[in-house]
Amino acid sequence: MSDYSKLEKCLGYQFKDKNLIVEALTHKSYKKPYNNERLEFLGDAVLNLIVGEYLYHKFPKSNEGELSKIRASLVNETGFTKLAKDINLGDFIYISVAEERNNGRKKASILSDAFEAIMGAIYLESGLNNLKPIMLQLLENSYDKINLDVLFSDYKTALQEITQSMFGSIPEYKLEKSFGPDHQKEFEVSIWIDEKNYGTAKGKSKKLAQQAVAKIALEKLKETQL
């Protein structure tokens, strides 16, 4: 059995049942009688709850819509991939030879799923009260600030990295129109990559509209990489 002490140190948690960590790190491509999909399912549900409660207390003046947006920016493939990379989770995942050749250890979908599975495994073994501080510590280590502007800016950064790698260029944001009274103005922005339109989005500022449309483009590009 491999040595998981480095990973456990990053997590701040030591597994009593090493079979559980092996299952959490096993991708379905590895062709074992088990894989991490069930633990991923459990982790996803529990992380939604933990992050939801965290945001509820952190932003006492935010309404339900704002809290949902912030949670959606954290509890998703991009957010979990960021957390997975920060603990070098890719080094420990069991994947097939084909996935290895395909750069599977760096794939967002594989990293994100493994992160959810690891969190699900800790929850299963030790319960919510033990998992909560681990997850919140990982969040606070990875983000200097947690608010709408900062979280959405990560989409722009992630998108720029992908477009530079795929096309050798950076995205272009175009203001299509603005509407509404001055105190409640909305902006509609389109995004162009390699002279192709990847969508439009609206926001209460140009910056938020750009960030929202960057998320749309990022998801579209990731689909083409699968």
C-alpha positions in Angstrom: 0.0 0.0 0.0 1.3 3.5 -0.9 2.4 6.1 1.6 -0.3 8.7 2.1 1.4 10.6 4.9 2.2 13.6 2.8 -1.5 13.9 1.6 -2.7 13.3 5.2 -0.4 16.0 6.4 -1.8 18.5 3.8 -5.3 17.5 4.9 -4.6 17.6 8.6 -6.2 14.3 9.0 -5.0 10.7 9.4 -7.2 7.9 8.1 -7.8 5.0 10.4 -9.1 2.8 7.6 -6.5 3.0 4.8 -8.9 1.1 2.5 -11.1 4.1 2.6 -8.4 6.5 1.3 -7.5 4.0 -1.4 -11.2 3.9 -2.6 -11.4 7.7 -2.5 -8.3 7.9 -4.8 -9.3 5.3 -7.3 -10.7 6.6 -10.6 -13.1 4.4 -12.5 -10.6 4.0 -15.3 -8.3 2.0 -12.9 -10.4 -1.1 -13.4 -10.8 -2.2 -9.8 -13.9 -3.8 -8.2 -14.4 -0.4 -6.5 -13.9 3.3 -7.5 -14.5 6.7 -5.9 -17.8 7.6 -7.5 -20.0 6.7 -4.4 -17.7 8.6 -2.1 -17.7 11.5 -4.5 -21.6 11.6 -4.4 -21.4 11.7 -0.6 -18.7 14.3 -0.5 -20.6 16.6 -2.9 -23.7 16.6 -0.6 -21.7 17.2 2.5 -19.5 20.0 1.1 -22.7 21.9 -0.1 -23.9 21.8 3.5 -20.5 22.8 5.1 -19.9 25.7 2.6 -23.5 26.8 2.8 -23.3 27.1 6.6 -19.9 28.8 6.4 -21.2 31.5 4.0 -24.4 31.9 6.1 -22.3 33.0 9.1 -19.6 34.9 7.1 -22.0 37.1 5.2 -24.8 38.0 7.6 -26.1 40.8 5.3 -26.2 38.8 2.1 -29.5 37.6 0.7 -30.3 34.0 -0.5 -29.4 34.8 -4.1 -26.0 36.3 -3.3 -25.2 33.4 -1.0 -26.2 30.9 -3.7 -23.9 32.6 -6.2 -20.9 32.6 -3.8 -21.5 28.9 -2.9 -21.8 28.0 -6.6 -18.5 29.7 -7.2 -16.8 27.5 -4.6 -18.7 24.2 -4.8 -18.1 23.2 -8.4 -15.5 21.6 -10.6 -13.3 24.7 -10.9 -13.3 25.3 -7.1 -12.6 21.7 -6.1 -9.8 21.5 -8.7 -8.2 24.5 -7.2 -8.3 22.9 -3.7 -7.1 19.6 -5.1 -4.1 21.2 -6.8 -3.2 23.1 -3.6 -2.7 19.7 -1.8 -1.1 18.0 -4.8 -3.9 15.5 -4.9 -3.1 14.5 -8.5 0.1 12.8 -7.3 -1.9 10.2 -5.3 -4.8 9.3 -7.7 -5.0 5.8 -9.2 -5.7 6.1 -12.9 -5.4 3.8 -16.0 -2.3 3.9 -18.2 -4.5 5.5 -20.9 -5.5 8.3 -18.6 -1.9 8.7 -17.5 -0.9 9.2 -21.1 -3.8 11.6 -21.5 -2.5 13.9 -18.7 -5.3 12.5 -16.4 -3.6 13.7 -13.2 -4.1 17.3 -14.2 -7.7 16.8 -15.6 -10.2 19.1 -13.8 -12.9 16.4 -13.8 -10.6 13.7 -12.2 -9.1 16.1 -9.6 -12.5 17.5 -8.6 -14.1 14.1 -8.2 -11.2 12.8 -6.2 -11.4 15.9 -3.9 -15.1 15.3 -3.3 -14.4 11.6 -2.6 -11.7 12.3 -0.1 -14.0 14.7 1.8 -16.7 12.1 1.6 -14.4 9.5 3.0 -13.4 11.7 6.0 -17.1 12.4 6.7 -17.9 8.7 6.6 -15.0 7.8 9.0 -15.2 10.8 11.4 -18.4 12.7 10.9 -19.4 16.3 10.1 -17.8 18.0 13.0 -14.3 16.6 12.1 -14.7 17.3 8.4 -15.9 20.9 8.8 -12.6 22.4 10.1 -10.6 20.5 7.5 -12.6 21.8 4.6 -12.8 25.4 6.0 -9.0 25.4 6.5 -8.4 24.3 2.9 -10.8 27.0 1.7 -9.1 29.7 3.7 -5.6 28.6 2.6 -6.6 28.7 -1.1 -8.5 32.0 -1.1 -7.1 35.3 0.2 -10.7 36.7 0.2 -14.0 35.1 -0.3 -16.5 37.4 -2.0 -18.2 37.6 -5.4 -15.6 39.7 -7.2 -12.6 37.5 -6.1 -14.3 34.2 -6.7 -15.4 35.1 -10.2 -12.0 36.6 -11.0 -10.7 33.0 -10.7 -12.8 32.1 -13.7 -11.1 34.8 -15.7 -7.7 33.7 -14.6 -8.4 30.0 -15.3 -9.9 30.8 -18.7 -6.9 32.9 -19.7 -4.6 30.1 -18.9 -6.6 27.6 -21.0 -6.9 30.0 -24.0 -3.2 30.8 -24.0 -2.4 27.1 -24.0 -5.1 26.2 -26.7 -5.0 29.2 -29.0 -2.0 31.2 -28.0 -4.3 34.2 -27.3 -6.3 35.7 -24.5 -10.1 36.2 -24.4 -11.6 39.5 -25.7 -14.6 40.9 -23.8 -17.0 43.2 -25.6 -19.7 45.4 -24.0 -22.8 44.7 -26.1 -25.2 47.0 -24.3 -26.1 48.6 -20.9 -29.7 49.2 -19.7 -31.7 50.3 -16.7 -31.6 53.5 -14.5 -28.2 54.8 -13.3 -28.7 53.4 -9.8 -29.6 50.0 -11.1 -27.7 49.6 -14.3 -27.0 46.2 -15.9 -24.4 45.4 -18.5 -24.3 42.7 -21.2 -20.9 41.5 -22.2 -19.9 38.9 -24.9 -16.7 36.9 -25.0 -14.6 36.2 -28.0 -11.8 33.6 -28.2 -9.8 33.1 -31.4 -12.4 35.3 -33.2 -15.3 33.0 -32.1 -18.1 34.0 -29.8 -18.4 31.8 -26.7 -21.5 33.5 -25.2 -22.9 36.5 -23.4 -23.8 37.3 -19.8 -25.2 40.1 -17.8 -24.0 41.7 -14.5 -24.6 44.7 -12.3 -21.1 46.0 -13.3 -19.0 45.4 -16.4 -16.6 43.5 -14.3 -19.2 41.1 -12.9 -20.6 40.6 -16.4 -17.1 39.7 -17.7 -16.6 37.3 -14.8 -20.0 35.6 -15.5 -19.3 35.2 -19.2 -15.8 33.9 -18.5 -17.4 31.0 -16.5 -19.7 30.2 -19.5 -16.7 30.1 -21.9 -14.6 28.0 -19.4 -17.3 25.4 -19.2 -17.7 25.2 -23.0 -13.9 24.8 -23.5 -13.7 22.1 -20.8 -16.5 20.2 -22.7 -14.3 20.2 -25.8 -11.4 18.7 -23.8 -13.3 15.8 -22.4 
